[in-house]
Amino acid sequence: VGVTGFCMGGALTFGAAAKGADVACIAPFYGIPDPKYFDTTAIKIPVQAHFGQLDALAGFSDPETAQANFQKMKDAGCDIELCMYESGGHGFMNFGVAGGEEKLKLIGAAIPTQDDVDLAWKRLVAFFNQNLS
């Protein structure tokens, strides 16, 4: 079983793996759990994390927080790949779904390029194919 999640679902994806959920791999999108409750350096399964360079949610999913979490996990020996998307703001994977662009505008998030969204889906599918077959 592989797990992915978006926003709070991304944070909960990290959290479940940190608490030892019986899954083969995780692919969280733009969300990091509070380190008081979840130690992401304890994750022992492959991780592919996706974040937008234009995400403004400081301390949760902004690029600096994503990079710091990545480095902390990498230094602890975690098998993690960090995927950053140049045009992505918070919630960028909503682009292209019904009402998604309107939701992004409503929350003041950057509108991503279709290329970044397509690349994220391509990477996610390849990651799951590699780790779940």
N, C-alpha and C positions, 0 to 999 in steps of 0.2 A: 504494500500500500504506500502510495506517495501522497503528500498533502500540500496543497497550496491554499493561499488566502490573501485577501486584499484589505488594506487599511488595518482595522482592528483584527481582521482575520489573518493578516500577515503576522501581526504581533502574536496572536494566539498560536499560529503555526510554529513560530520560534519557541513559544512557551511550552507547547506540548512536547516538542522534541527535547527541550531542556529538562523536562520532567520525566523523560524516558519512555514516551509513548512508543508503542510497538509499530513503528513505521520504517520503511526502507530509506526514505529520503524526503526532504522538504524543499519547497520553492515559495518562500514568502515574498509578497509584494508590498512595498512601502508601509512598513510598520515594524517597530521594535518594542518588545515588552519592557516594562520597568525592571531594571536590574535588581531592585530590592526583592522582587518576587521570582524572577527567572534568570538563571545564570546561563547565558547563551554559550559560554565557553565549555559547558558540560556536554554539548551536543556532539555525538559520536557518529553521526550518519552524514551522508553527502547533503550539502546545502547549496542551492542556487538562489541568491537574493537579488531582487529587482527594485531599483529606486530611480526616481527622476531627478535630474540635475537642478530642476526648477522648483522642487518641492520646498515649501516654506513652513512646514510644520516642525518647528525647532524642537529638538529633543525627542522626536518620535519618528520622523521619516525624512528629515532634511539631509542633504548630501554629507554634511559634516558628521552627523550622528550615524549615518549609514557607514561611512568610511571608518569611523572610530570603532564601531561594533565589529566590522569586518576585520580590522587589524587586531583587535583583542582576540577574536576567534581564531584567526590565522596564527597568531603568536602562541595560542594554547594548543595548536596542532589540529584544529578542526579542518575538515575537508569542505572548504567554502569557496564559491565563486561569486563575486559581486558584479552585477550587470547594472551599469548606469546608462540612462537614456537622456541624451542632450536636450530634447524638446519636452521631456516629461515633467509635469508637476504632480501634485498629489492627485491620486485617482486617475492617472493617465490611461489606464486600461479600460475606463468607461467610454473612451472615444470609439466611435464606430458602432456602438450598440444603441438601440432605440432610446432617445432622450438623454444619452450620455453627454453629448457636447453641451446641452443646455444645463445639465447638472454641474459640469465643470465650470461653466461661466458663472453659475449661481454661487458657487463657493470661492470664486476668484482664482481658480487654478488655471495654469497654463494649458493651452490647447496643443496637444502633441501632434507630431507628424504621423501620418498613417504608416510610414516606414518604421518609426520607432515601435509602434504598437505591433506591427507585423513581426518585427525582429524579436520582440519579447515573447510573442506566442510561439515563434519558431524555436527559440532557445528553450522555452518551457517544455514543449513537446519532445525535443531532442533529449533534454535532461531526464525526463520521465522514461523515455524509451531506453536510454542507457542504463538507468538505475532500477528499472522495474521489469526488465526482460530476462 
